[in-house]
Amino acid sequence: MNKPIPWWSPQLAGTEQHLIAEVLASNYLNDGEVTSRFECEVAALVGAKHAVAVTSGTTALFLALAALGVGPGDEVIVPDITFIATANAVKLAGATPVLVDVDPLTLNICPRQIAEAITPRTKAIMPVHVSGRAADLPAIRRVAEAHNLFVVEDAAEALLSRLDGKCLGTIGAAGCLSFSPNKTITTGQGGMVLTNDDALHTRLRELKDHGRRGRGTGGDDVHHAVGFNFKLTNLQAAVGLAQLDALPERIERQKKIFSIYAVELADCEPITLPGFDLAAGEVPQWTDALVEDRDALVEFLEARQIFCRRFWFPLHTQTPYRATNDRFPNSTRLGPNALWLPSAFTLTDGDVLTVCRAVVEWAAQPSRSDSGAKAHRTMTPLPKRAIAKIAA
Ligand SMILES: Cc1ncc(COP(=O)(O)O)c(C=O)c1O
């Protein structure tokens, strides 16, 4: 039996137990000094003025919207292809998510379609950097500025990924990170809001902790506003700090893993990698791919103990956000073709080559040409992104 090759695998960095033991010995388990250190280290790393640690990426998105004053009666534009948390966070803020189709080359929100979806109620645009690939922020910001809208970056999958020299999550009014287990660093659950705006930072702190601007006593604290409890504890932050030590090495692995796929699968006709601009600083948190008979490939690989993850269903096909396909030709066509190849930073080069060999073997099967693959030939071919951009 072959060694299983997972699509993802969270790992301890090694110093978690030591840092957790220190927190336990301090007897201060709540959101405290260790959380502040974690916030400062992440802010310094990504080049943000402020970072506010919270319980999850979902609460980070909600808090960012709420701090910007987005609420009932407002609309927020989100991509049709994303993890459902993006739209759910808009709902939590009491606003209405307006779904927009994606660009077929990048799987990220299409700026042209954003412009068409703007109404007098639109308050914000929430681009998602899918798999770590930068959404077209220059174009999105132009649209936002023309209509006086906030840009809140969903950078849950894009820690330390860069565009034009800046880290994703630091370019819009606010940016949100996730530290759930399938992210490059994890605190079990956790998230962070990044911003360079002092006033917004104050609002985020208030909303995160019952309207308090500084750490409270639970007694005679001044509550400046209505707020909630989204604190990230010292225990979780200790895990986060330990994980940060491993971050540079993990990012190098992720780039290498993607580069191997890009080279080895460049001539494999049925599979297309949307690609990453590594030279510009994009970080492939996960390597995504488009394949016309995706499910057949997934099953073929699973039989060989190689595990992929299928892409999210487009949001407009999910019960809470149901809409007809006609407004979403790209996500409707590409969603069922999209998957993540094994992307765990724990994979060796040999593991990745094993996956590539299996994909090539699948593609070469004579049976593919007379069964599923033939049916798909009637589809418009999937786009091939410039290989030159991929091979950094
Ligand atoms: C694009 C995107 N947005 C938001 C989230 C939500 O983050 P969390 O799971 O930490 O709430 C995720 C995480 O899976 C995500 O991938």
The ligand as an SDF file (V2000), in Angstrom:
LIG
                    3D

 16 16  0  0  0  0  0  0  0  0999 V2000
  -11.7120   32.5540    1.8330 C   0  0  0  0  0  0  0  0  0  0  0  0
  -12.0460   32.3060    3.2690 C   0  0  0  0  0  0  0  0  0  0  0  0
  -12.7580   33.2240    3.9190 N   0  0  0  0  0  0  0  0  0  0  0  0
  -13.0760   33.0780    5.2170 C   0  0  0  0  0  0  0  0  0  0  0  0
  -12.7060   31.9570    5.9180 C   0  0  0  0  0  0  0  0  0  0  0  0
  -13.1660   31.8030    7.3260 C   0  0  0  0  0  0  0  0  0  0  0  0
  -12.1520   31.6400    8.2470 O   0  0  0  0  0  0  0  0  0  0  0  0
  -12.4250   30.8160    9.6000 P   0  0  0  0  0  0  0  0  0  0  0  0
  -12.6170   29.3900    9.2190 O   0  0  0  0  0  0  0  0  0  0  0  0
  -11.1930   31.0710   10.3930 O   0  0  0  0  0  0  0  0  0  0  0  0
  -13.6330   31.4120   10.2270 O   0  0  0  0  0  0  0  0  0  0  0  0
  -11.9380   30.9760    5.2800 C   0  0  0  0  0  0  0  0  0  0  0  0
  -11.4670   29.8040    6.0210 C   0  0  0  0  0  0  0  0  0  0  0  0
  -11.6130   28.6930    5.7860 O   0  0  0  0  0  0  0  0  0  0  0  0
  -11.6200   31.1440    3.9100 C   0  0  0  0  0  0  0  0  0  0  0  0
  -10.9250   30.2120    3.2480 O   0  0  0  0  0  0  0  0  0  0  0  0
  1  2  1  0
  2  3  1  0
  2 15  2  0
  3  4  2  0
  4  5  1  0
  5  6  1  0
  5 12  2  0
  6  7  1  0
  7  8  1  0
  8  9  2  0
  8 10  1  0
  8 11  1  0
 12 13  1  0
 12 15  1  0
 13 14  2  0
 15 16  1  0
M  END
$$$$
